[in-house]
Amino acid sequence: MSERTEGQRDSRFRQLSGGMGVVQKILMAAAPILGILYTLNVYIYIGLPGLWKEQYVGLFMALILASVFLGIPPTKASSRTSVPWYDFLLVLLSFASGLYVIIYYPEELLAGLLPTPEKIALGALLILLTLEGTRRLLGWAFVALTSAFILYGAYTNLLPGFLWGKATSWPSLVTYLYLDSSSFLFTVGIAATLALSFILFGAAVFSFGGGKILGDFALSAMGRYRGGPAKVSVVGSSLFGTVSGSAISNIMVTGSITIPLMKRTGYKPHFAAAVEATASNGGMIMPPVLGIVAFIMADMAGIAYPVIAIAALIPAILYYFALFIQVDLEAVKRGLKGLSPDEIPPILPILKKSWMILIPLAFLIYALFIIRLPPAMAAAYSTIFGFIVFAFAKENRTRYWQRLWSVFTDSGQILLNVGTLLICAGFIIAAINISGLGTKMSVGLVTLGGGNVFALLVIAAVACMVMGMGMPATASYILVAVLIAPALVELGIPLLAAHMFVMYYANLALITPPIALGIFVAAPLAGAKPIPTGLAAMRLAILAYIVPFLFVFSPALLLQGPVWVIVTEVATTIIGTFALGIGLSGYLFRPLSWYRRLLIILAALALLVSVAIELIPLGLGLKLGGLLVFIPFVLLEWKQTSRTSATQLITEN
């Protein structure tokens, strides 16, 4: 499989040569290099013990924006080989906006962030630079969203109903957005530590051969079976998710290989793209590492990361189980075969090389779960440890230093998207805080739900997906965690379940039409249309739309509660998932008629709903009813298929 990372595949960047090319690479690598030094507290040992995190974030922000203007041209028609004078000016202005934070932040905090001409000018400059950088990287949609929230903070007094509030003057608002610790200094702090460390770890694994090992392992393990390429996508994308931290990156790296293979073995283009998008999206909820969103949740909700990872285990397994069942039944239904033996790499050479990624990954898990280092520090140490381990592999020694340098430049390139997005997210959160919109939204959602938990969850799920349209999961989660999660907690939902709920739906926005970034990336790789691809992805990921409701009402699915309850509810959910996969695929040993499909879907829903009701009489009744339909249904279908096969064999003889 391809070793190229998301950054290397990005055609938006200028390809500069000579001295400017060197400057571009140095600027790109500077953010991850400084980030890992900061995360490991090296600044203390070089005589800067009084350095505030916000000062480091100011430098990181300046490097990100400067790299954007040096590397990304303003339009598609602009030159990719030279930098115009105005972009040099924007680079200098980016450093100016960050330099003030680096030098004066401690003094400004003590002074109370009072508006002054220089702060207003530099704050306005930062806002404009961020919006322009976002436009170049991500288009107009997120620029419009960020601008709308900033304008809301200034003109909330002009709006009706619960949206009304006391307006904030522009000088105060701009100063608040620029220097308050709850604005971009908070969100970019996540990019500059958590996101940076895990992006760096993933880039290191990929650059030193880990991507090929993971891809070949998935190909060897699943390629020979019916519908093999689709199963390779499911297994490979879940493995890639442990190191990449990005669903979009997963799709681009694994999809470029698996989607053509799926099409060649008989899957329809839109289904192949849907499988890849759904499988890659699941990597963001798959322990032990999960995606960047999980680490942001740990920071924002104040929940220890190991607690989140353990709680995410069963829902993630169920997600992939439902996907795997549907992929397998689709292959049987269409009579699809696996790959030919000459296309499947032998497993032993792969296992012999796997120590290269298993040792750093084991070190990361040890650091996270055993000695419980802060996640950013655990990933930083694991990356350095990985650099040492990778040097022992013979194939890495020839170009070791070039690969090492590419880890930092590739990471810097990926960080541009994350960093710029989180500057915008910081502005949005600051506007929400200063206008009181978060409190208003919580009250409004609780009122709209009428105090009913289920109604509030439905409203919250829809709101999460609407807010997440067209946005990466990182920005989407931050938005819904501020606006929606507090309403769920206010109605009595446990903090962990509330944040897991909104995290799931923030991730699902990537594959839910009409605006779904994951689908927009996967569909062109398959030559498919986005809407049919999105609808297929929703069917494949159907359990992900249901499970968040289940774990809110049944903590057993988050591995909380007595062991016997956990075992009972997990087993019930697995059987219900299997039944739902059969009903949605319309196949079990043979094609199912519409009324058989309806019957098995009703049995599946009874089993799944019983999990939410738990072990009270109604829940037990639904479990029993679902099993009394499911078990005889499977046995009768198997018996009928066996009779038909026997009859056909006799007739043929």
GUPADREN-567885 format. One record per residue (C-alpha): residue number from 0; x negated, y, z negated. Coordinates in steps of 0.2 Angstrom, whole numbers, plus 5000, padded with zeros to 4 digits. Example, Ala and Ser with C-alpha at 12.3 -4.5 7.8 and 13.67 -1.06 7.14 Angstrom:
<nodes>
(0, (4938, 4978, 4961))
(1, (4932, 4995, 4964))
</nodes>
This chain:
<nodes>
(0, (5000, 5000, 5000))
(1, (4995, 5018, 5002))
(2, (4983, 5026, 4990))
(3, (4988, 5044, 4994))
(4, (4996, 5054, 4981))
(5, (5010, 5066, 4983))
(6, (4998, 5080, 4984))
(7, (4988, 5073, 4998))
(8, (5004, 5070, 5008))
(9, (5010, 5088, 5007))
(10, (5008, 5097, 5023))
(11, (5014, 5113, 5016))
(12, (4996, 5118, 5011))
(13, (4983, 5128, 5020))
(14, (4968, 5118, 5026))
(15, (4954, 5130, 5023))
(16, (4936, 5127, 5028))
(17, (4919, 5134, 5023))
(18, (4918, 5145, 5007))
(19, (4937, 5148, 5006))
(20, (4940, 5129, 5007))
(21, (4928, 5127, 4992))
(22, (4936, 5141, 4982))
(23, (4953, 5133, 4986))
(24, (4947, 5116, 4979))
(25, (4939, 5124, 4964))
(26, (4955, 5134, 4960))
(27, (4965, 5118, 4962))
(28, (4954, 5108, 4950))
(29, (4952, 5121, 4937))
(30, (4970, 5119, 4929))
(31, (4968, 5100, 4926))
(32, (4950, 5102, 4920))
(33, (4954, 5116, 4908))
(34, (4970, 5107, 4903))
(35, (4961, 5091, 4898))
(36, (4948, 5101, 4888))
(37, (4961, 5111, 4879))
(38, (4971, 5095, 4875))
(39, (4956, 5087, 4867))
(40, (4952, 5102, 4857))
(41, (4936, 5105, 4865))
(42, (4938, 5124, 4863))
(43, (4936, 5122, 4844))
(44, (4919, 5114, 4846))
(45, (4913, 5128, 4857))
(46, (4917, 5142, 4845))
(47, (4935, 5147, 4849))
(48, (4945, 5140, 4834))
(49, (4957, 5155, 4834))
(50, (4963, 5152, 4852))
(51, (4982, 5152, 4853))
(52, (4991, 5139, 4864))
(53, (5000, 5154, 4872))
(54, (4983, 5161, 4877))
(55, (4979, 5145, 4886))
(56, (4996, 5144, 4894))
(57, (4993, 5162, 4901))
(58, (4977, 5156, 4909))
(59, (4985, 5140, 4916))
(60, (5000, 5150, 4923))
(61, (4988, 5162, 4931))
(62, (4978, 5148, 4939))
(63, (4995, 5140, 4945))
(64, (5001, 5155, 4953))
(65, (4984, 5160, 4961))
(66, (4983, 5143, 4968))
(67, (5000, 5144, 4976))
(68, (4996, 5160, 4985))
(69, (4980, 5154, 4991))
(70, (4986, 5137, 4996))
(71, (5004, 5140, 5002))
(72, (5007, 5151, 5017))
(73, (5023, 5162, 5016))
(74, (5032, 5155, 5031))
(75, (5031, 5139, 5042))
(76, (5025, 5149, 5056))
(77, (5010, 5156, 5046))
(78, (4992, 5151, 5049))
(79, (4986, 5135, 5040))
(80, (4968, 5139, 5042))
(81, (4966, 5157, 5036))
(82, (4972, 5168, 5021))
(83, (4980, 5185, 5025))
(84, (4975, 5200, 5014))
(85, (4991, 5201, 5005))
(86, (4989, 5184, 4999))
(87, (4972, 5189, 4992))
(88, (4981, 5203, 4983))
(89, (4994, 5191, 4976))
(90, (4980, 5180, 4969))
(91, (4973, 5195, 4960))
(92, (4989, 5201, 4953))
(93, (4993, 5183, 4947))
(94, (4977, 5184, 4937))
(95, (4981, 5201, 4930))
(96, (4998, 5195, 4924))
(97, (4990, 5181, 4915))
(98, (4975, 5191, 4909))
(99, (4986, 5202, 4898))
(100, (4993, 5187, 4889))
(101, (4976, 5179, 4886))
(102, (4969, 5195, 4878))
(103, (4983, 5203, 4869))
(104, (4996, 5189, 4865))
(105, (4991, 5188, 4846))
(106, (4992, 5207, 4844))
(107, (5009, 5208, 4853))
(108, (5016, 5195, 4843))
(109, (5012, 5204, 4827))
(110, (5018, 5220, 4835))
(111, (5036, 5213, 4838))
(112, (5035, 5212, 4857))
(113, (5041, 5230, 4858))
(114, (5043, 5236, 4877))
(115, (5029, 5247, 4883))
(116, (5025, 5253, 4901))
(117, (5011, 5240, 4904))
(118, (5021, 5226, 4897))
(119, (5036, 5230, 4907))
(120, (5026, 5232, 4923))
(121, (5016, 5216, 4921))
(122, (5032, 5207, 4916))
(123, (5041, 5212, 4931))
(124, (5026, 5208, 4941))
(125, (5026, 5190, 4934))
(126, (5044, 5188, 4938))
(127, (5042, 5193, 4956))
(128, (5027, 5183, 4958))
(129, (5035, 5167, 4951))
(130, (5051, 5170, 4962))
(131, (5040, 5172, 4978))
(132, (5029, 5157, 4973))
(133, (5045, 5146, 4970))
(134, (5052, 5151, 4987))
(135, (5036, 5145, 4996))
(136, (5036, 5129, 4986))
(137, (5054, 5124, 4984))
(138, (5064, 5136, 4995))
(139, (5078, 5148, 4990))
(140, (5090, 5137, 4979))
(141, (5079, 5138, 4963))
(142, (5075, 5156, 4967))
(143, (5094, 5160, 4967))
(144, (5097, 5150, 4951))
(145, (5083, 5158, 4941))
(146, (5088, 5176, 4948))
(147, (5106, 5172, 4943))
(148, (5102, 5168, 4925))
(149, (5090, 5183, 4923))
(150, (5104, 5195, 4930))
(151, (5116, 5187, 4918))
(152, (5105, 5191, 4904))
(153, (5105, 5210, 4909))
(154, (5124, 5211, 4914))
(155, (5133, 5199, 4903))
(156, (5144, 5213, 4897))
(157, (5152, 5214, 4914))
(158, (5158, 5196, 4914))
(159, (5175, 5190, 4908))
(160, (5180, 5177, 4894))
(161, (5168, 5167, 4885))
(162, (5154, 5173, 4897))
(163, (5155, 5190, 4890))
(164, (5141, 5196, 4878))
(165, (5131, 5211, 4873))
(166, (5120, 5216, 4887))
(167, (5101, 5218, 4885))
(168, (5092, 5232, 4893))
(169, (5080, 5229, 4907))
(170, (5064, 5234, 4897))
(171, (5069, 5223, 4883))
(172, (5074, 5208, 4894))
(173, (5058, 5209, 4905))
(174, (5047, 5210, 4889))
(175, (5056, 5195, 4882))
(176, (5054, 5185, 4897))
(177, (5036, 5189, 4898))
(178, (5029, 5187, 4881))
(179, (5042, 5178, 4870))
(180, (5036, 5161, 4864))
(181, (5053, 5153, 4869))
(182, (5051, 5159, 4887))
(183, (5039, 5152, 4900))
(184, (5026, 5151, 4887))
(185, (5035, 5137, 4880))
(186, (5040, 5128, 4896))
(187, (5023, 5130, 4904))
(188, (5015, 5124, 4888))
(189, (5024, 5107, 4892))
(190, (5016, 5108, 4910))
(191, (4999, 5113, 4904))
(192, (4998, 5099, 4891))
(193, (5011, 5084, 4893))
(194, (5014, 5085, 4911))
(195, (4996, 5088, 4915))
(196, (4989, 5074, 4905))
(197, (5001, 5061, 4913))
(198, (4999, 5068, 4931))
(199, (4980, 5066, 4928))
(200, (4982, 5049, 4922))
(201, (4992, 5043, 4936))
(202, (4981, 5052, 4949))
(203, (4966, 5043, 4941))
(204, (4974, 5026, 4943))
(205, (4979, 5029, 4961))
(206, (4963, 5036, 4967))
(207, (4953, 5022, 4960))
(208, (4963, 5008, 4968))
(209, (4977, 5006, 4956))
(210, (4991, 5010, 4968))
(211, (4985, 4997, 4980))
(212, (4984, 4984, 4966))
(213, (5002, 4988, 4960))
(214, (5009, 4987, 4978))
(215, (5000, 4971, 4983))
(216, (5006, 4963, 4966))
(217, (5024, 4967, 4970))
(218, (5022, 4961, 4988))
(219, (5014, 4945, 4982))
(220, (5026, 4942, 4968))
(221, (5042, 4946, 4978))
(222, (5038, 4947, 4997))
(223, (5041, 4928, 5001))
(224, (5059, 4928, 4994))
(225, (5075, 4932, 5003))
(226, (5077, 4951, 5005))
(227, (5058, 4951, 5000))
(228, (5054, 4969, 5005))
(229, (5069, 4976, 4995))
(230, (5063, 4966, 4980))
(231, (5046, 4973, 4982))
(232, (5053, 4990, 4982))
(233, (5062, 4987, 4966))
(234, (5047, 4979, 4957))
(235, (5034, 4991, 4965))
(236, (5043, 5007, 4961))
(237, (5046, 5002, 4943))
(238, (5028, 4998, 4941))
(239, (5023, 5015, 4950))
(240, (5035, 5024, 4938))
(241, (5023, 5019, 4924))
(242, (5009, 5030, 4931))
(243, (5016, 5043, 4943))
(244, (5028, 5053, 4932))
(245, (5038, 5058, 4947))
(246, (5053, 5050, 4957))
(247, (5049, 5060, 4972))
(248, (5031, 5054, 4972))
(249, (5037, 5036, 4970))
(250, (5048, 5037, 4985))
(251, (5034, 5045, 4996))
(252, (5021, 5032, 4991))
(253, (5030, 5016, 4990))
(254, (5044, 5020, 5002))
(255, (5032, 5023, 5017))
(256, (5028, 5005, 5016))
(257, (5044, 4996, 5009))
(258, (5057, 5005, 5019))
(259, (5050, 5000, 5036))
(260, (5048, 4982, 5029))
(261, (5066, 4982, 5023))
(262, (5072, 4988, 5040))
(263, (5062, 4975, 5049))
(264, (5069, 4960, 5039))
(265, (5087, 4965, 5043))
(266, (5093, 4978, 5030))
(267, (5102, 4993, 5037))
(268, (5092, 5009, 5037))
(269, (5103, 5019, 5025))
(270, (5103, 5004, 5013))
(271, (5084, 5002, 5014))
(272, (5082, 5021, 5009))
(273, (5095, 5019, 4995))
(274, (5086, 5004, 4988))
(275, (5069, 5014, 4988))
(276, (5077, 5030, 4981))
(277, (5086, 5021, 4967))
(278, (5071, 5010, 4962))
(279, (5060, 5025, 4961))
(280, (5072, 5035, 4951))
(281, (5073, 5021, 4938))
(282, (5054, 5022, 4936))
(283, (5058, 5038, 4926))
(284, (5067, 5029, 4913))
(285, (5056, 5013, 4912))
(286, (5046, 5010, 4896))
(287, (5032, 5010, 4891))
(288, (5027, 5026, 4899))
(289, (5043, 5033, 4907))
(290, (5043, 5049, 4916))
(291, (5038, 5067, 4911))
(292, (5056, 5070, 4906))
(293, (5054, 5058, 4891))
(294, (5039, 5068, 4884))
(295, (5048, 5084, 4887))
(296, (5063, 5077, 4877))
(297, (5051, 5072, 4863))
(298, (5045, 5090, 4862))
(299, (5062, 5098, 4864))
(300, (5073, 5087, 4853))
(301, (5059, 5084, 4840))
(302, (5060, 5065, 4842))
(303, (5044, 5054, 4841))
(304, (5040, 5048, 4858))
(305, (5039, 5029, 4853))
(306, (5057, 5030, 4846))
(307, (5062, 5037, 4863))
(308, (5053, 5023, 4873))
(309, (5060, 5009, 4862))
(310, (5077, 5016, 4864))
(311, (5075, 5017, 4883))
(312, (5070, 4999, 4885))
(313, (5087, 4990, 4886))
(314, (5096, 5003, 4897))
(315, (5081, 5003, 4909))
(316, (5081, 4984, 4910))
(317, (5100, 4984, 4914))
(318, (5097, 4997, 4927))
(319, (5085, 4986, 4937))
(320, (5094, 4970, 4933))
(321, (5110, 4978, 4942))
(322, (5099, 4984, 4956))
(323, (5090, 4967, 4958))
(324, (5107, 4958, 4958))
(325, (5114, 4968, 4972))
(326, (5099, 4968, 4982))
(327, (5098, 4949, 4981))
(328, (5117, 4946, 4985))
(329, (5115, 4958, 5000))
(330, (5101, 4948, 5006))
(331, (5111, 4932, 5004))
(332, (5126, 4939, 5012))
(333, (5116, 4945, 5028))
(334, (5106, 4929, 5029))
(335, (5090, 4939, 5027))
(336, (5073, 4930, 5024))
(337, (5057, 4935, 5016))
(338, (5041, 4940, 5024))
(339, (5030, 4928, 5033))
(340, (5016, 4920, 5023))
(341, (5002, 4930, 5033))
(342, (5010, 4946, 5027))
(343, (5009, 4942, 5009))
(344, (4992, 4945, 5000))
(345, (4986, 4930, 4989))
(346, (4990, 4933, 4971))
(347, (4973, 4927, 4963))
(348, (4962, 4941, 4971))
(349, (4975, 4954, 4965))
(350, (4975, 4947, 4947))
(351, (4956, 4947, 4947))
(352, (4956, 4966, 4951))
(353, (4971, 4970, 4940))
(354, (4960, 4973, 4924))
(355, (4955, 4990, 4932))
(356, (4973, 4997, 4928))
(357, (4978, 4985, 4914))
(358, (4964, 4990, 4903))
(359, (4967, 5009, 4904))
(360, (4986, 5006, 4903))
(361, (4984, 4995, 4888))
(362, (4973, 5009, 4880))
(363, (4987, 5021, 4883))
(364, (5000, 5010, 4875))
(365, (4989, 5007, 4860))
(366, (4986, 5026, 4859))
(367, (5005, 5030, 4860))
(368, (5012, 5016, 4850))
(369, (4999, 5009, 4838))
(370, (4989, 5024, 4832))
(371, (5002, 5036, 4838))
(372, (4992, 5050, 4845))
(373, (5002, 5065, 4852))
(374, (5007, 5060, 4870))
(375, (4996, 5073, 4879))
(376, (4981, 5068, 4869))
(377, (4984, 5049, 4872))
(378, (4985, 5052, 4890))
(379, (4970, 5063, 4891))
(380, (4959, 5050, 4881))
(381, (4966, 5036, 4892))
(382, (4961, 5046, 4908))
(383, (4943, 5048, 4902))
(384, (4943, 5030, 4896))
(385, (4950, 5025, 4913))
(386, (4935, 5034, 4922))
(387, (4923, 5024, 4912))
(388, (4932, 5007, 4916))
(389, (4934, 5012, 4935))
(390, (4915, 5014, 4936))
(391, (4913, 4995, 4933))
(392, (4923, 4990, 4948))
(393, (4911, 4987, 4963))
(394, (4922, 4995, 4976))
(395, (4923, 5011, 4966))
(396, (4904, 5014, 4964))
(397, (4901, 5019, 4982))
(398, (4912, 5035, 4982))
(399, (4914, 5037, 4963))
(400, (4911, 5055, 4961))
(401, (4921, 5060, 4977))
(402, (4935, 5050, 4970))
(403, (4933, 5058, 4953))
(404, (4934, 5075, 4960))
(405, (4949, 5071, 4971))
(406, (4958, 5066, 4955))
(407, (4957, 5084, 4949))
(408, (4961, 5092, 4965))
(409, (4976, 5080, 4968))
(410, (4982, 5083, 4951))
(411, (4981, 5102, 4953))
(412, (4990, 5101, 4969))
(413, (5005, 5091, 4961))
(414, (5004, 5103, 4946))
(415, (5009, 5118, 4957))
(416, (5027, 5111, 4959))
(417, (5028, 5107, 4940))
(418, (5020, 5123, 4934))
(419, (5030, 5135, 4945))
(420, (5046, 5126, 4941))
(421, (5043, 5127, 4923))
(422, (5039, 5145, 4923))
(423, (5057, 5148, 4931))
(424, (5064, 5136, 4918))
(425, (5056, 5146, 4905))
(426, (5064, 5162, 4912))
(427, (5081, 5153, 4912))
(428, (5080, 5147, 4894))
(429, (5074, 5164, 4888))
(430, (5090, 5172, 4897))
(431, (5101, 5159, 4889))
(432, (5094, 5163, 4872))
(433, (5094, 5182, 4873))
(434, (5112, 5182, 4880))
(435, (5119, 5168, 4868))
(436, (5125, 5158, 4883))
(437, (5119, 5142, 4875))
(438, (5130, 5144, 4860))
(439, (5145, 5150, 4871))
(440, (5142, 5135, 4882))
(441, (5143, 5123, 4867))
(442, (5159, 5131, 4860))
(443, (5166, 5131, 4878))
(444, (5162, 5113, 4881))
(445, (5169, 5107, 4864))
(446, (5185, 5117, 4867))
(447, (5187, 5110, 4885))
(448, (5185, 5093, 4878))
(449, (5199, 5096, 4866))
(450, (5188, 5088, 4852))
(451, (5189, 5071, 4861))
(452, (5171, 5063, 4862))
(453, (5175, 5054, 4878))
(454, (5182, 5069, 4887))
(455, (5167, 5079, 4882))
(456, (5155, 5066, 4889))
(457, (5164, 5066, 4906))
(458, (5163, 5085, 4907))
(459, (5145, 5084, 4901))
(460, (5140, 5071, 4914))
(461, (5148, 5081, 4928))
(462, (5140, 5097, 4922))
(463, (5123, 5088, 4921))
(464, (5124, 5082, 4939))
(465, (5130, 5099, 4945))
(466, (5117, 5108, 4937))
(467, (5104, 5096, 4943))
(468, (5109, 5097, 4961))
(469, (5093, 5101, 4972))
(470, (5082, 5102, 4956))
(471, (5068, 5090, 4951))
(472, (5073, 5080, 4935))
(473, (5060, 5090, 4924))
(474, (5069, 5107, 4927))
(475, (5086, 5099, 4927))
(476, (5084, 5091, 4910))
(477, (5077, 5107, 4902))
(478, (5092, 5116, 4908))
(479, (5105, 5103, 4902))
(480, (5096, 5100, 4886))
(481, (5098, 5118, 4882))
(482, (5116, 5121, 4888))
(483, (5124, 5104, 4885))
(484, (5115, 5093, 4873))
(485, (5120, 5104, 4858))
(486, (5138, 5102, 4862))
(487, (5137, 5084, 4861))
(488, (5127, 5084, 4844))
(489, (5140, 5097, 4838))
(490, (5154, 5084, 4841))
(491, (5145, 5071, 4830))
(492, (5135, 5062, 4844))
(493, (5117, 5057, 4837))
(494, (5103, 5068, 4843))
(495, (5094, 5054, 4852))
(496, (5109, 5047, 4861))
(497, (5114, 5065, 4866))
(498, (5097, 5069, 4874))
(499, (5096, 5051, 4882))
(500, (5114, 5054, 4889))
(501, (5109, 5071, 4897))
(502, (5092, 5064, 4902))
(503, (5100, 5050, 4912))
(504, (5112, 5061, 4921))
(505, (5098, 5074, 4925))
(506, (5089, 5060, 4933))
(507, (5105, 5053, 4942))
(508, (5106, 5071, 4950))
(509, (5091, 5065, 4961))
(510, (5102, 5052, 4970))
(511, (5119, 5059, 4969))
(512, (5127, 5067, 4984))
(513, (5129, 5080, 4991))
(514, (5113, 5088, 4986))
(515, (5100, 5075, 4980))
(516, (5082, 5077, 4982))
(517, (5077, 5059, 4981))
(518, (5090, 5055, 4995))
(519, (5083, 5069, 5006))
(520, (5066, 5062, 5004))
(521, (5070, 5043, 5007))
(522, (5083, 5045, 5021))
(523, (5071, 5053, 5034))
(524, (5058, 5038, 5030))
(525, (5072, 5026, 5036))
(526, (5079, 5037, 5050))
(527, (5096, 5037, 5040))
(528, (5109, 5050, 5036))
(529, (5108, 5057, 5019))
(530, (5127, 5055, 5014))
(531, (5128, 5036, 5018))
(532, (5111, 5034, 5009))
(533, (5117, 5043, 4994))
(534, (5134, 5033, 4993))
(535, (5124, 5017, 4994))
(536, (5112, 5023, 4981))
(537, (5127, 5027, 4969))
(538, (5133, 5010, 4971))
(539, (5116, 5002, 4968))
(540, (5114, 5013, 4953))
(541, (5132, 5011, 4947))
(542, (5126, 5005, 4930))
(543, (5116, 5020, 4926))
(544, (5133, 5030, 4927))
(545, (5141, 5019, 4915))
(546, (5127, 5014, 4902))
(547, (5125, 5032, 4895))
(548, (5143, 5031, 4889))
(549, (5140, 5014, 4882))
(550, (5125, 5018, 4871))
(551, (5133, 5034, 4865))
(552, (5147, 5023, 4857))
(553, (5136, 5008, 4854))
(554, (5119, 5012, 4846))
(555, (5115, 4993, 4849))
(556, (5110, 4997, 4867))
(557, (5097, 5009, 4860))
(558, (5090, 4995, 4849))
(559, (5098, 5002, 4833))
(560, (5108, 4992, 4821))
(561, (5108, 4974, 4815))
(562, (5099, 4961, 4826))
(563, (5115, 4950, 4828))
(564, (5125, 4965, 4834))
(565, (5111, 4970, 4846))
(566, (5109, 4953, 4853))
(567, (5128, 4951, 4855))
(568, (5131, 4968, 4864))
(569, (5115, 4966, 4875))
(570, (5121, 4949, 4881))
(571, (5138, 4956, 4884))
(572, (5131, 4970, 4894))
(573, (5120, 4958, 4905))
(574, (5135, 4947, 4909))
(575, (5145, 4962, 4913))
(576, (5131, 4969, 4924))
(577, (5130, 4953, 4933))
(578, (5149, 4952, 4936))
(579, (5149, 4971, 4942))
(580, (5135, 4967, 4954))
(581, (5145, 4952, 4962))
(582, (5161, 4963, 4963))
(583, (5152, 4978, 4972))
(584, (5142, 4966, 4984))
(585, (5157, 4956, 4988))
(586, (5148, 4940, 4988))
(587, (5144, 4925, 4977))
(588, (5140, 4909, 4986))
(589, (5151, 4915, 4999))
(590, (5160, 4931, 5005))
(591, (5174, 4936, 4992))
(592, (5191, 4942, 4997))
(593, (5197, 4959, 4991))
(594, (5208, 4952, 4977))
(595, (5193, 4941, 4971))
(596, (5182, 4956, 4971))
(597, (5195, 4966, 4961))
(598, (5197, 4952, 4948))
(599, (5178, 4951, 4945))
(600, (5176, 4970, 4944))
(601, (5190, 4970, 4931))
(602, (5182, 4957, 4921))
(603, (5165, 4967, 4922))
(604, (5173, 4983, 4916))
(605, (5182, 4973, 4902))
(606, (5165, 4966, 4896))
(607, (5156, 4983, 4898))
(608, (5170, 4993, 4889))
(609, (5170, 4980, 4875))
(610, (5152, 4986, 4871))
(611, (5158, 5004, 4868))
(612, (5172, 4998, 4857))
(613, (5160, 4986, 4848))
(614, (5165, 4971, 4837))
(615, (5182, 4977, 4831))
(616, (5197, 4966, 4836))
(617, (5200, 4976, 4853))
(618, (5182, 4974, 4857))
(619, (5182, 4956, 4854))
(620, (5198, 4954, 4864))
(621, (5190, 4962, 4879))
(622, (5174, 4952, 4877))
(623, (5184, 4936, 4876))
(624, (5196, 4941, 4891))
(625, (5181, 4946, 4902))
(626, (5172, 4929, 4898))
(627, (5188, 4919, 4902))
(628, (5189, 4927, 4919))
(629, (5170, 4927, 4923))
(630, (5165, 4910, 4918))
(631, (5179, 4900, 4927))
(632, (5177, 4912, 4942))
(633, (5159, 4908, 4944))
(634, (5162, 4889, 4942))
(635, (5177, 4889, 4954))
(636, (5167, 4898, 4967))
(637, (5152, 4887, 4965))
(638, (5163, 4871, 4966))
(639, (5173, 4878, 4982))
(640, (5156, 4882, 4990))
(641, (5149, 4865, 4986))
(642, (5165, 4856, 4994))
(643, (5164, 4867, 5009))
(644, (5145, 4863, 5012))
(645, (5149, 4845, 5009))
(646, (5163, 4845, 5022))
(647, (5153, 4854, 5035))
(648, (5138, 4841, 5032))
(649, (5150, 4826, 5035))
(650, (5158, 4834, 5050))
(651, (5141, 4838, 5058))
(652, (5135, 4820, 5055))
</nodes>
